Amino acid sequence: MDEKAKLLVDHYQKTFELTYELWEQRNRTFLILIGVIGAATLLTFRIFEANSLLVDLVAKALNITDPNRVETLRKSFPFGILQSVLLFVIFYLMMNLYHRAVSVLRNYRYLGLLETEIRKYLNLLDTEVAFSREGNFYWHNRGWVLGVVKWIYFALLGALLLSFFVGKAINDISTGSRILIAVDALMGIPTLFFFGAYVKSSIRFDRATSIQNTSNQSDSQTSRSGAHGS
């Protein structure tokens, strides 16, 4: 193996490790986002058990043991403000999820192109599978169920977001608080924008043609460059 091929292989390994780390971060962010939206939705729809449990946890954290004070806290607890804070947290997590998801998909496309270059430098035959794991081998052996998973994620996340936003908007409009309504619009619209961008990027890049077309374009550019140089 010559020096250039060795550098490519080392770079490939480091890129894969970085991509796997981003993949884990994306998954954790998704789970945290689902949990936060779920909790915020329970508060929005005034689920008594959830609200009561939250107040009890706050009272315990503040070391409030007097039943009368706990009851006063339960009646005056600022659930609307807490929901607005959770709305900001949801916006941040949604933006973070989009960033991580795009980075993962972009890195996998990059790894697929790297595999093509490495195979050329190593003079591997088409029948050999080395350095095809993230490109051709993956797409040729990917079950259709894996393609359905992302649609389930979209539906789950979208339904929770819609439930939370609609419920919060109804609550804030009923209270007549212009500040809370403004916060709804200020945080809700960008959150939905990043959700749409997350869905669009996942559909656009998570498919075989995305890798293959990029690979073909790269081969074509290389051929034109070689012909120009000659």
Residue, then its C-alpha position, 0 to 999 in steps of 0.5 A: m500500500d503506497e503512502k497516499a492510499k494509507l493516508l486515505v485509509d486512515h482518514y476514512q477510519k477517523t471520519f467513520e469514528l466521527t460519524y458514529e459519534l455524531w450518529e449517537q448524539r443524534n439518537r440521544t437528541f431525538l430521544i430527549l426531544i421526544g421526552v421534553i415534548g411529551a412532558a410539555t404536552l402533558l402540562t399543556f393539556r392540564i393533565f392533573e396527575a402530571n401537574s400535581l406530580l410536578v408541583d410535588l417535585v418542586a415542593k420537595a426540592l424547595n423543602i416545602t412540607d406544609p400541606n397548605r403551602v403545597e396547595t397554594l403552590r399548586k394553585s399559583f404555579p406558573f405553568g404557562i411560563l414553564q411551557s414557554v421555557l419548554l418551548f425554547v428548549i424544544f426549539y433548541l433541541m429541534m435545531n440541534l437534531y437537524h444539525r446532527a442529522v444533516s452532519v451524519l447524512r453528509n458524512y455517510r455520503y462522504l464515506g461512500l465517495l472515500e470508499t470509491e477512491i480507496r478501492k481505485y488506489l488499492n485496485l480492488l475488483d468489483t467482486e471484492v467487498a472491501f471498502s464498500r460497507e457505507g456505499n454499495f454494500y449497504w444500499h444493496n443489502r438494506g432491507w425495506v423496513l429500514g427505509v420505513v423507520k424514518w417515516i415512523y420517526f417523522a410521524l411520531l415527532g410531528a404528531l407530538l409537536l402539533s399536539f403541543f403547539v395547538g394545545k399551547a396556542i389555545n391555552d395562551i389565546s384563552t388567557g389573552s396573554r399577548i406576551l405568551i402568544a408572541v413567544d408561541a410565534l417567535m419559537g414555534i415558527p422556527t421550530l416547525f421550520f427546522f422540523g421541515a428541514y430535518v424531514k426534507s434532508s432525511i428524505r433527500f439524502d437517505r437514499a441510494t441515488s444520493i450516493q450513486n449520483t454524487s459518485n458518478q459526478s465525482d468520476s465524471q469530474t475526475s475524467r474531465s480533469g484527466a482529459h484536460g491535463s493530457 
